[in-house]
């Protein structure tokens, strides 16, 4: 099980990304638009830099929904390999056959 603080920090990042997504996309569009004057693009980049760092989607990290584990994460299932093994052993994942030698 991951630390509660780390899980909560990740949830906070998700909320910030959702909150600032529209504003960040709008500013990025101005910065990347080469038809706009250089001064306006520079002002937009400064505004973009003033937004909270955790509001960037790049800062999000995938975590297991059951345990919060950050490593060995299967995107398709949204769980870690350890949680997958536990669920597979108990027969809770349809179609998964776990062999033990």
Long-range contacts (C-beta under 8 A, 24 or more apart in sequence): 1-67, 1-68, 2-63, 2-64, 2-67, 2-68, 2-69, 2-70, 3-68, 6-68, 6-70, 7-63, 7-68, 10-60, 10-61, 10-63, 10-68, 12-54, 13-54, 13-59, 13-60, 14-60, 16-52, 16-54, 16-55, 17-54, 17-55, 17-56, 17-57, 17-59, 17-60, 19-55, 20-51, 20-52, 20-55, 21-57, 23-51, 24-48, 24-51, 24-55, 24-56, 27-51
